[in-house]
Amino acid sequence: MPGLLRKLSIRDIGGASSPLSRGQACHCEGPRLAGNQSRGLIFFVLFYLYLWLGVDLRLIYGCTEVITNFPVFYKGWVFFSDFLSRPGGLVEYTGAFLSQFFYIGWAGALVVTIQAWLMSVCIGCILKAVNLSHLRWLRFIPPILLLITYTQYTYHFITTLAFLVVLVFVYLYLRITHSLTSNTGRLIVGLVLSVILYTMAAARIALTESLEGLGERPIILKRLALINMAKANYDSARIYLGALSKTLFYDDWANNYLERLKSDPDLSQDKQIQRLRSVCMEKDYDFTALNIETMLLHLLEKNRKNRMAFEYLMSWYLLTGQLEKFVQNLDRLDDFGFSQFPRLYEDAMLVYVNITGKPVNLRGRLLSTESRQRFDGFNQVLNDYGKNKQAAFNTLAKDYWDSYFFYYVYGRQRAEK
């Protein structure tokens, strides 16, 4: 009898678990659940911080030439009603709206993090519903893949939003049909959810690959509005401003200019427009045969204070190794209040003097001791290798890769081609 009693488990006594056994189970399950929640919290906090501070989703919002499938969004019924007329329109509309928060770095990161967290939750619930709770670690795979996608600076937010909707409907199906014993009932539930899913997401899952929205991006519309106002094409400018007034983050700017055009039709009191007019080109150029130097010199002839044109011109001379013209235009630094030479300008001047033996008019400025020492060090290394450029490449690249000396010796021919 004692042996028999030892073989009986606590659950066998009375045919059910005792309060003691249930208490022990709860006691073990509590810390495990808390540990899972803590790991999940840490994971998604790090996920958010990396998206916000590391990736910076504002770059995805602004890369109009690289990311061509970023959606536009306008306020108002007309824009919304267009989405109601096609399958998947609600997901597409919601995705377009939420994507606009990429304009604000921390807000965009929060939107994507919430999306990733919901994916994780849905997958965890699905695994639990099919008795695969031991595979709950799989719920982190989609968020990790999502993070990898954003580190490549590509846009697939609406596609992943549609995937999230699918996960939600899979879970709903499993939850609803769990208590149904009739195959007919399960079939009916499946058909109803399939119709709803198709309406919300399925048919439009790849629409974001279209280039259709590229020309309507707010940042492009703003540029076009500014260009047309600067060129006094006010009718065209009003069209772009009207479109911008229906966006989320440019509406105040657009409405402000629409009001200004009413009170000041020529925008004669607008400093930004007046500045643009003072530096814009008055002559059209054929870009198939564009002479960069001629265009930049024309802009400086119109306005000597056009700093952008000056810096592009000097950069062009440095890139193409036209050091004689570079030196001839150093006096333009006076127009912009430079008290000393930029470091790369000093590098180029030292190269010029070394090659031509001609002095350079410093116009009251001094060459830094650091630039002179770097130039002497560069020449010393080159001489140590018997002026063999290929042999000296690795040594020079280590310490002088960011100097004009290095570019002039190794990179100039490639730029000229």
C-alpha positions, 0 to 999 in steps of 0.5 A: 500500500505505501508503494502504491501511494507513492505512485499516485501523483497529486493530480490523481488524487481527486481526479484534478489538480490540487490548489498546490499544483496550480499555485506552483504552475502559476508561480513558474509561469509568472517569471517566464512571462515577465522575462518574455515581456522584458526582452520584447520591450528591450528589443523594440526600444532598441529598434526605435532608437536605431531607426530614429538616430541611426537610420533617420527616416527623414532621408527616405522621405526626402530622397525623391530621385532614389526612392520613387515609390514614396506616396503622396497624401492630401487632405480632403474628401476628393483624395480619400474617395479615390481610394474607396473605389478600389480594392486595397484602397483603405490600406493604401490610404492609411499607409500614405497618411502614416508615411508622411510622418517620416518627415519628422524623424522621431515620429516616423521611427515611432510609426514603423516601430509600432507596425513592427511590434504589432507584427510581432504580437500577431505572430505570437498570437497565431503561434499560440492559437496553433499550439506552437508557443515554443516557437514564439521567438519567430515573432522577432523575424519580421521586425528584424527583416523590416529593420534590414529593409530600412537600413537599405533606405528603401520604401515598402511601408504600405506593403508591410502594412498590408502584410500586417493586415493579413496577419490580423485576419489570420489570427481572427480566423483562428480565434473565431473558428476555434469554437466552431465544430461545423466545417460549414461554419468555418467555411462561411467565416473564411469567405467573409474574412477573405472578402473583407481582406481583399477589399482592404489589402490584397489587390493593391499590395504592390501599388507602391512600386508605381512611379505615378506619385513622383511628380507630386511629392510635397518637396518637389511641389514646394520647389516648383512653387518657389521657382515659379514665384521667383520667375513671376509665373504666378498662375503656375505657382498658385497651382502648386501652392493649392496642391501643397495646401492640402498636405500635412506639413506644408499646408501652412507654408503654402497658405501663407504664400497664397495670402501674400500673393493677394496682398503683394502680387509681385512679392516685392517684400519677400526676402527669399523670393528677392534673393532667388531672383538675384541669383537665378539664371536669366538665360536658358542653356541646352543641357545636352551641350552645357558648358558649366564654366560659362554658366557659372561665370554668367551667374557671377557676372550677374551677381558677384555675391552669388556664393553658391555659383562661386563655390561651384566654379572653384570646385569645378576648377579643382576637379578638372585641375585648372589651377591657373583659373583657380588662382585667378579667381581667388580674389572673389573670396573678398566678396564673401568675407573669408578671413582665411583660405579653406584648407583644400584651397591652401592645398591647391595653391601649394600644388600650383606654386610647386608646379609653376614656380609662380607666386600667389597673391594672398591678399592679406591672408596667410597660408596655415603652418599645418598645410605647409607641413602636410604638403612637405610630408606628402612630398617626402613620402613620394620622394622616399618611393623614388616618386613612384606613384603606384608604390607610394599609393598605400602609404599616402592614402593612409595619411593624405587621402582627404588632401588636394595633393592626393587628388591631384596626383591620383584622382584628377585624370579620372575626373577629367574623363 
